[in-house]
Amino acid sequence: MSSLSTHVLDTALGRPAARVPVRLYDGDVIRATGATDDDGRIAELAPELAAGTYRLWFDVATYAKETGQDFFFPEVSVTFTVAGERHYHVPLLLSPFAFSTYRGS
């Protein structure tokens, strides 16, 4: 089995994005939910993931409202594939008019 973590950074403010609601979907089924901690992390969103395709959904609108910012993208969905047994880390970099993600370590 594989595991999953995530990390959200607010590049406009230059700090971790705390309290961002996150959901992990397996198809249309919510597999896990959480919110980033004060360091912008969810260290163990899913401790056991089988091989397959999943989607991380980040509630940017809630975070924007809490921090008094306006974001063009109210939500971000990242679809990724788990293949092989290992740890998967999916970081998200946010700014008001853009976002970026990559396969972390």
C-alpha positions in Angstrom: 0.0 0.0 0.0 1.0 3.6 -0.6 0.5 6.7 1.6 -0.4 10.3 0.7 0.5 13.7 2.1 0.1 17.3 0.9 1.5 20.8 1.6 0.0 24.1 0.5 2.1 27.3 0.3 0.7 30.8 -0.3 3.3 32.3 -2.6 1.6 35.7 -2.5 2.0 36.0 1.2 5.2 34.0 1.4 3.9 31.6 4.0 2.2 28.2 4.5 -1.5 28.2 3.8 -3.1 27.1 7.1 -6.6 25.7 7.4 -7.2 24.9 3.7 -9.9 22.2 3.5 -8.8 19.2 1.4 -10.7 16.2 0.1 -9.3 13.0 -1.5 -11.6 11.4 -4.0 -11.5 7.9 -5.5 -13.8 8.4 -8.4 -16.8 10.2 -7.0 -16.3 8.8 -3.5 -14.7 10.9 -0.8 -11.9 8.7 0.5 -10.5 11.2 3.1 -10.9 14.8 4.3 -8.7 17.1 6.3 -7.4 20.7 6.6 -3.8 21.9 6.5 -2.1 22.6 9.8 -0.3 25.8 10.7 2.6 24.7 8.5 0.3 24.2 5.5 0.6 20.4 5.7 -1.5 17.3 6.0 1.2 14.7 6.9 -1.0 11.7 6.5 -4.2 12.3 4.5 -4.4 8.7 3.4 -2.2 6.1 5.1 -3.2 3.3 2.8 -3.8 3.8 -0.9 -4.1 1.0 -3.4 -2.9 1.5 -7.0 -5.3 3.7 -9.0 -6.3 7.2 -10.0 -7.3 9.7 -7.3 -8.2 13.4 -7.1 -7.2 15.9 -4.5 -9.6 18.8 -4.1 -8.5 22.0 -2.4 -11.1 24.6 -1.1 -9.2 27.8 -2.1 -12.3 30.0 -1.6 -12.6 29.2 2.1 -8.9 29.9 2.5 -9.1 33.2 0.6 -12.0 34.4 2.7 -10.2 33.5 5.9 -7.1 35.5 4.8 -8.9 38.4 3.2 -7.7 37.6 -0.3 -9.3 37.3 -3.7 -8.4 34.3 -5.7 -9.3 33.8 -9.4 -9.6 30.0 -8.9 -12.0 29.2 -6.0 -10.9 25.6 -6.0 -8.1 23.4 -7.3 -8.4 19.8 -8.3 -5.3 17.7 -8.9 -5.8 14.2 -10.4 -2.9 11.8 -10.0 -2.0 8.1 -10.4 -0.7 5.8 -7.6 1.4 3.1 -9.1 3.6 1.0 -6.9 4.0 1.0 -3.2 5.6 4.2 -1.9 4.8 7.5 -0.3 3.2 10.2 -2.5 3.4 13.9 -1.7 1.4 16.4 -3.7 2.3 20.0 -2.9 0.2 23.0 -4.1 1.6 26.5 -4.6 -1.1 29.2 -4.5 -1.3 32.8 -5.6 -4.3 35.0 -6.5 -4.2 34.3 -10.2 -2.3 31.1 -10.5 -1.5 27.7 -8.9 1.2 25.1 -9.5 1.7 21.5 -8.3 4.2 18.8 -8.7 5.1 15.3 -7.5 7.0 16.0 -4.3 9.1 13.6 -2.2 
